[in-house]
Amino acid sequence: MFSESSSTDNESTRLRGLNQFLSQSEIASVVGDQLGTRFCKRINNQQLIWLIVGMGLFAGKSYRQIFRLCWTSKVLTPSRATLTSARKRLAADLLHQLYLGVVKLLATSPKKHAFGFYRGLRLVGIDGTLLDCPDTDSNREEFGRTSNQTSFGAFPKVRVVSLCELATRVLWRSVIGTYRQSEQMLTLQLIDYLDPSMLLLADRHFGVAPIIDRLLQRTVPFLIRAKKSHLFIVEKPLSDGSYLSTIYLGKNDRVLKRPGKTIRVIRYTHHDPNRAGCGEVHVLLTSLLDDRKYPAAELIELYHVRWEEEIAFSEWKVAMCEGKMLRSQSPEMVRQEIWGMLLSHFILRKIIFASAQKAGVEPVKISFTGAMDVLHARLPEVRMGQAIPRKWIANLLDEIGREQLPPRANRINPRKLKKRSKPWPTKKDSDRRPPKPLGAFINNVKISI
């Protein structure tokens, strides 16, 4: 339990201002029964949880520096070895349980938050991303890495697939997998979190029969892009140019005339030469069969809201983590670190959501990096005892509410990369553990005339 954390600890924390967004009682209600004893004599459970969350809030800082940023000088800073040992004793599943209990959908209703819904359906996206983790034997064996005809990739890769509330960019539910597991395989573990009140948006990697069949079984509305090479026979043309067709789960179901599922297909293209994909055929699949209630033109425009999850991943990986790899050396601690980072991202998104409500704008109009900079600048003020937390929170929300973004310009840059230079040869597995030098450098020096 968290009864071990005294009022002195609460007064000595520099994160008192964040208690409204991740309170001690909220943590205790989710995982309190599993924290009956300390995981370390020199750091209590509350400090350990906040240390892991702080790794996302203060990426790039060392363990001891993160601890100092979370707690004042009243609390003795443990050594790096002590903090590492404490993390090893805390199971990643407990952080996952905390993530499931704390992270919630923020848009409450279509009337109050109309920007988060389409005709009464909550907009939810699904997508995946890859994270680099340290190149240790256990991480390589557990997660795997990229490879080609000549060599392996530099670092093991962790695959994370998330359900995102698109209007608030909250990474609501996630699953952590390995590089060898596909996004489609991991997606099947997340579909059970969806319900008929949500509209799922996804790109063409998710437009496969097993996922669509599972969504249809659960009566979850979806709008998913499919590859244009997939065959969808026109069975009933609709007034807006879309048509009804049948999707088959098995590879030979169509040939063997087995029953399939009815879906609606929207095929379209655009003729703007200054936009990417000019003249290309795009195919959208949806379970919203009523063309009068859900016009094809609205759904085509709505599909692009899916990009909000891409921006959420950018916030997480680039803005918060500064584009750096994970720091954990073992698979269990890698998962623990990822759950902590997702919790820290939710704290920031929750603060931005409250600021946007106060400012009367949509949450996506508030700068994520601006909000993070304001939070980093204002957190130390709480420890001085001059600011009451409620007043401090009100001032924080007002300041973040002023960090508004200008209207987003149309995307014009193509999705291409510059060619990378390779001044050094590629490192191979045979170079992983080079022989150690023979003694001190000076002992191996021979002076010649």
ABEGO torsion letter per residue (X at the ends): XAAABBAAAAAABAAAAAAAABBAAAAAAAAAAABABBABAABBAAAAAAAAAAAAABBGBBAAAAAAAABBAABBBBBAAAAAAAAAABBAAAAAAAAAAABBBABABAAABAAABBGGBBBBBBBBBBBBBBBBAAAAAAAEBBBBAABBBABBBBBBBBBBBAAAGBBABBBBBBAABBAAAAAAAAAAABBAABBBBBBAAABBAAAAAAAAAAGBBBBBBBBAABBBBBABBBAAGBBBBBBBABAAAAAAGBBBBBBBBBBBBBABAABBGBGBBBBBBBABABAAABBAAAAAAAAAAAAAAAAAAAAAAAAAAGGBBBABABAAAAAAAAAAAAAAAAAAAAAAAAAAAAAGBBAAABBAAAAAAAAAAAAAAAAAGABBAAAAAAAAAAAAAABBBBBBBBBABBBBBBBBBBABBBBBAAAABBBBBBEBAAAABBBBX
